[in-house]
Amino acid sequence: MESDLKLSAQGLIRDYAGRRAVNDIDIRLAAGEVLGLLGPNGAGKTTTLRMLAGTLAPSAGRILLAGHDMARAPQQAKRHLGYLPERPPVYDELTVDEYLAFCARLHGVERAKRADAITRAKADCGLEAVGRRLIGHLSKGYQQRVGIAQAIVHRPDVLILDEPTAGLDPNQLRGIRELVGRLAEAHSVIVSSHILSEIQAVAHRVMILHRGRVVLDEALADAEARDDRVIDIGLRAGPDRSTLAALPGVETVEPLGDGRWRITAAPGRDIRGSLAETAVHNGWHLVELTTHAPDLETRFAELTRSAEHTTAVAS
C-alpha cells in the first residue's frame, strides 16, 4: 500500500556531460523491506544511491522519503535517511565514541538523547568494546561497522548501504551480513553489491540495473521460483522443433544439439509428466528429462550480457 512506502523515487534521470548514466528509474521501498541492488560496473548503482541519499541532484525525477520531497524539503527528508557510501565517512583521528557523538549532532539527535542513541548504535553494530579506540587503529571490518553505526544513530526509516562488504575477509563479510539482517528488523534497507550471494543472503527483493535502466525488479522468492518451467529433454529418435513447439503448454523450444532440447513451459504449467508420456507414446526414446534451474546468477548474466561491449558511464 502507498501508506506503507518509506521511499518512493519516480522517473530518476542523471546525465553526465551529455551521457545518460541513469535513465528513468522507479524505486519503491516498503516498511521493513530489504532491496538488493545489483548490476555490473557502470550500470548506475552508485549514481542511483547518491541521488536517493540526497548527495547528488537528479537531472529529472522525484524522490520522497517518508512522504517528504527530497528537492523541496531536504532537511526533513534526510532526517528519515541513513547512508553508508562505498567509502565509509570516518575520521581516523577520532575515537568511536567521539565520532558517533559528532554524527548524532549532525543528524539532529537531541542532546539529552545522544548518549542513549550512541549506546544503541554501538550495541547494534557490535562496537561496545571499542568505543574508546581510535578509528584509524581498527580493522577494515570494524571501520565498516562504525560507518553503519553513524548511519543508524538517529534511527532513520530508510538505510542505504553501498557495497557494505567490499574488501572484507570472509569472517568480516559474514559479520556484516548478519548485521544487515538484524538491522532489517527495524529499518527499510537498500543494499548495493556486485556479489550475488550477498544479495541472496539478506534481500527480500532484487533489482538489477544495466546501462542505467532497470532490467529486473522482482521479489527474490519469485526470481528463484522458476525451476519447473525450464526443462532439458534428450530424445534419441526425436521430433523436429515445430513438433515440440506445438505440444500443449510449450512456450519456447531451443535446440541444444545431439537430440537435446531446452523447453520452456507456459506460466503456471508443469508439463514434465505430459512430455514424458508423449515421448514414450511416440517412440522418441526418452533418455533425459531434467529441470533446468535458471538461478539468479544465470539470469544476471543473461540480462547484462551486452555490458561487456559497452563503455561504462558511471559506477
matplotlib code that plots the C-alpha trace (Angstrom):
import matplotlib.pyplot as plt

x = [0.0, 1.1, 0.9, 3.4, 6.1, 9.1, 10.9, 9.5, 11.5, 9.9, 11.5, 15.1, 17.4, 21.0, 23.2, 27.0, 28.4, 25.8, 25.8, 22.9, 24.1, 20.7, 17.6, 14.0, 14.4, 11.5, 12.1, 9.6, 10.6, 8.1, 8.4, 10.7, 11.7, 15.3, 16.0, 19.2, 20.6, 22.7, 24.5, 27.8, 30.4, 29.0, 25.4, 24.5, 24.2, 26.2, 24.8, 21.3, 22.1, 23.7, 20.5, 18.4, 20.7, 20.5, 24.2, 23.6, 20.8, 18.9, 18.6, 15.0, 12.6, 11.2, 12.3, 10.0, 11.4, 8.7, 6.4, 8.9, 10.1, 13.9, 14.1, 11.6, 12.2, 15.7, 16.3, 13.0, 13.6, 17.1, 16.0, 14.5, 17.6, 20.8, 23.5, 26.8, 28.7, 31.1, 33.9, 32.9, 32.9, 35.0, 37.8, 40.9, 41.9, 38.7, 37.6, 34.5, 32.6, 33.8, 32.8, 29.4, 28.7, 29.7, 27.4, 24.5, 24.8, 24.8, 21.7, 19.9, 19.6, 18.6, 21.4, 19.5, 19.1, 22.6, 24.2, 21.5, 21.5, 25.2, 24.9, 22.2, 24.1, 27.2, 25.2, 23.5, 26.9, 28.9, 31.1, 30.7, 34.3, 35.9, 34.2, 37.4, 39.7, 40.8, 39.0, 42.3, 43.5, 40.5, 40.4, 38.5, 35.6, 35.2, 35.5, 32.6, 30.7, 31.4, 30.2, 27.0, 26.6, 26.8, 24.0, 21.6, 22.5, 19.4, 17.1, 16.1, 13.3, 15.5, 19.0, 21.1, 24.3, 26.6, 28.8, 29.0, 31.1, 33.6, 37.2, 36.3, 37.8, 35.3, 34.9, 34.3, 31.9, 29.9, 29.7, 28.5, 25.9, 24.5, 24.4, 22.4, 20.0, 19.4, 19.1, 16.4, 14.1, 13.9, 14.7, 13.8, 17.1, 18.7, 21.9, 24.1, 26.6, 28.1, 28.3, 25.1, 25.4, 25.4, 22.1, 20.6, 21.6, 19.9, 17.4, 13.6, 13.6, 16.2, 16.6, 19.1, 20.4, 22.0, 23.3, 21.3, 18.0, 16.1, 16.1, 14.6, 12.6, 11.2, 10.7, 13.7, 11.4, 9.7, 13.0, 14.1, 10.8, 11.1, 12.8, 9.9, 9.2, 12.6, 13.2, 16.1, 14.9, 17.0, 15.4, 17.3, 14.7, 13.1, 10.8, 11.7, 11.4, 8.0, 6.5, 7.8, 6.6, 3.1, 2.8, 0.2, 1.8, 5.0, 6.1, 9.6, 11.9, 15.7, 17.9, 20.9, 22.4, 22.7, 18.9, 18.7, 16.2, 15.5, 11.8, 10.1, 6.6, 3.9, 3.5, 1.7, 2.1, 4.1, 4.4, 7.1, 4.6, 2.9, 6.3, 7.4, 4.1, 4.2, 7.8, 7.0, 3.8, 5.5, 8.6, 11.0, 13.3, 13.5, 16.9, 16.9, 14.3, 15.7, 14.7, 17.0, 17.4, 18.0, 19.4, 19.9, 23.5, 22.3, 19.6, 22.0, 24.4, 21.6, 20.2, 23.6, 25.4, 25.8, 27.6, 30.9, 30.5, 29.6, 31.6, 30.9, 29.4, 29.1, 29.5]
y = [0.0, 3.6, 4.4, 1.7, 3.2, 4.6, 5.6, 6.4, 7.5, 8.2, 8.8, 9.3, 10.5, 11.6, 13.0, 13.5, 15.7, 14.6, 10.9, 9.4, 7.4, 6.7, 6.5, 6.7, 4.6, 4.0, 2.6, 1.8, 0.6, -0.6, -0.6, -3.4, -4.4, -5.1, -4.3, -5.7, -3.5, -5.4, -4.5, -4.7, -2.0, 1.1, 0.1, 3.2, 1.7, 4.2, 7.2, 6.0, 5.6, 9.0, 10.5, 8.6, 9.8, 13.4, 13.8, 14.1, 16.0, 14.1, 15.7, 14.8, 12.8, 13.0, 11.4, 11.1, 9.9, 9.1, 11.4, 14.3, 15.6, 15.5, 18.5, 20.7, 19.7, 18.1, 18.6, 16.9, 14.1, 13.4, 13.0, 9.7, 8.5, 6.8, 6.4, 4.5, 5.3, 2.9, 4.6, 4.9, 8.6, 8.0, 10.1, 8.1, 10.6, 10.3, 7.6, 5.6, 7.4, 10.9, 10.2, 8.9, 11.9, 14.1, 12.3, 12.3, 16.1, 16.3, 14.2, 16.4, 14.0, 15.9, 16.5, 14.6, 11.6, 11.4, 9.1, 6.6, 6.8, 6.2, 3.3, 1.7, 2.2, 0.6, -2.3, -2.9, -2.9, -4.8, -1.9, -1.8, -2.9, -0.4, 2.9, 4.5, 3.3, 5.4, 4.6, 4.6, 1.7, -0.5, -3.3, -2.6, -4.7, -2.7, 0.6, -0.7, -1.3, 2.3, 3.5, 1.7, 2.9, 6.5, 5.8, 4.4, 6.6, 8.8, 5.7, 6.5, 4.8, 4.1, 2.8, 2.9, 0.7, 1.0, -2.1, -2.6, -5.8, -4.6, -5.6, -7.6, -11.0, -14.0, -13.6, -9.8, -10.4, -12.8, -10.4, -7.5, -9.8, -10.8, -7.2, -6.2, -8.9, -7.6, -4.0, -5.1, -5.8, -2.1, -0.3, -0.4, -1.2, -0.8, -2.7, -2.5, -5.2, -6.9, -10.2, -12.1, -14.4, -11.3, -10.1, -13.5, -13.7, -10.5, -9.2, -9.7, -8.1, -7.8, -5.0, -5.4, -2.4, -2.5, 0.6, 2.9, 1.1, -1.4, -4.8, -6.8, -5.8, -8.8, -10.5, -12.8, -15.7, -15.1, -14.7, -18.1, -20.0, -20.7, -24.1, -26.3, -24.1, -24.8, -28.4, -30.1, -33.2, -35.7, -37.8, -40.4, -40.6, -37.3, -35.0, -31.6, -28.3, -27.4, -30.7, -30.0, -26.3, -27.5, -29.6, -28.3, -25.9, -25.4, -21.7, -21.9, -24.6, -24.2, -26.9, -27.9, -30.4, -34.2, -34.7, -32.5, -29.6, -26.9, -26.3, -23.5, -24.1, -21.5, -19.7, -21.8, -25.0, -28.1, -30.2, -32.7, -35.6, -34.9, -34.6, -38.0, -39.6, -38.1, -39.2, -42.8, -42.9, -41.7, -43.8, -40.9, -42.9, -40.6, -40.6, -37.4, -35.1, -32.7, -29.4, -26.6, -24.1, -20.6, -19.3, -15.6, -15.8, -17.1, -14.5, -11.7, -12.9, -13.1, -9.7, -7.9, -9.8, -6.9, -4.9, -6.3, -4.4, -1.0, 1.8, 2.4, 5.9, 5.7, 3.2]
z = [0.0, -0.7, 3.0, 3.8, 1.5, 3.2, 0.0, -3.5, -6.5, -9.8, -13.2, -11.9, -14.6, -14.3, -17.1, -17.1, -19.9, -22.4, -21.3, -19.6, -16.6, -15.1, -17.3, -16.0, -12.8, -10.4, -6.9, -4.2, -0.7, 1.8, 5.6, 6.7, 3.2, 2.1, -1.6, -3.1, -5.9, -8.5, -11.7, -13.5, -13.2, -14.9, -14.5, -12.5, -9.0, -7.1, -9.0, -8.2, -4.5, -4.3, -5.7, -3.3, -0.4, -1.5, -2.2, -6.0, -7.6, -10.3, -13.7, -13.6, -11.3, -7.8, -4.5, -1.5, 1.9, 4.5, 2.5, 2.3, -1.0, -1.2, -3.5, -1.7, 1.9, 2.0, 5.7, 6.7, 4.2, 5.3, 8.9, 7.8, 6.0, 6.9, 4.3, 4.1, 0.9, -0.6, 1.3, 5.0, 6.0, 9.2, 10.8, 11.8, 14.5, 16.4, 18.8, 18.0, 20.8, 19.6, 16.1, 16.8, 19.1, 16.2, 13.9, 16.3, 16.5, 12.7, 12.5, 14.9, 17.8, 20.9, 23.5, 26.2, 24.0, 22.4, 24.9, 24.6, 20.8, 20.7, 23.1, 21.0, 17.7, 19.2, 20.6, 17.2, 15.4, 17.9, 18.9, 22.7, 23.3, 21.0, 22.0, 23.2, 20.5, 17.6, 14.4, 12.5, 14.7, 13.9, 11.2, 8.0, 9.2, 12.3, 10.4, 8.2, 11.4, 12.6, 9.2, 9.6, 13.2, 12.0, 9.5, 12.2, 15.2, 14.6, 13.9, 10.3, 8.5, 5.4, 5.4, 2.2, 2.2, -0.9, -1.1, 2.7, 2.3, -0.3, 0.6, 3.7, 4.5, 4.9, 8.7, 8.4, 5.5, 7.5, 10.4, 8.2, 6.5, 9.9, 11.0, 7.9, 8.7, 12.2, 11.0, 8.6, 11.5, 12.4, 9.1, 5.4, 3.7, 0.2, -0.1, -3.2, -4.2, -7.2, -5.2, -5.9, -2.8, -0.6, -2.1, -1.8, 1.8, 3.0, 0.4, 0.1, -3.4, -6.1, -8.7, -11.5, -13.3, -16.8, -18.7, -16.4, -16.7, -14.6, -16.3, -13.4, -10.3, -8.5, -5.2, -4.6, -3.9, -7.3, -9.1, -7.8, -8.2, -11.9, -11.9, -13.1, -16.2, -18.0, -18.9, -20.7, -22.6, -24.5, -27.3, -29.4, -32.1, -31.5, -33.5, -35.0, -33.4, -34.7, -33.4, -29.9, -30.1, -31.0, -27.8, -25.2, -22.6, -24.5, -24.7, -26.4, -27.7, -28.1, -29.7, -27.6, -30.1, -30.1, -29.7, -26.7, -26.4, -23.8, -23.4, -21.5, -20.3, -20.3, -17.0, -14.4, -16.4, -15.3, -18.4, -17.3, -17.0, -20.3, -22.1, -20.8, -21.7, -25.2, -25.8, -24.8, -26.7, -29.9, -29.6, -29.3, -27.0, -24.0, -22.4, -20.3, -18.7, -16.1, -14.7, -15.8, -12.9, -14.1, -10.8, -10.1, -11.4, -14.7, -15.1, -14.1, -16.9, -19.4, -18.6, -18.6, -21.3, -23.6, -20.8, -22.0, -25.2, -23.8, -22.3, -18.6, -17.9, -14.1, -11.4]

ax = plt.figure().add_subplot(projection="3d")
ax.plot(x, y, z, "-o")
ax.set_aspect("equal")
plt.show()
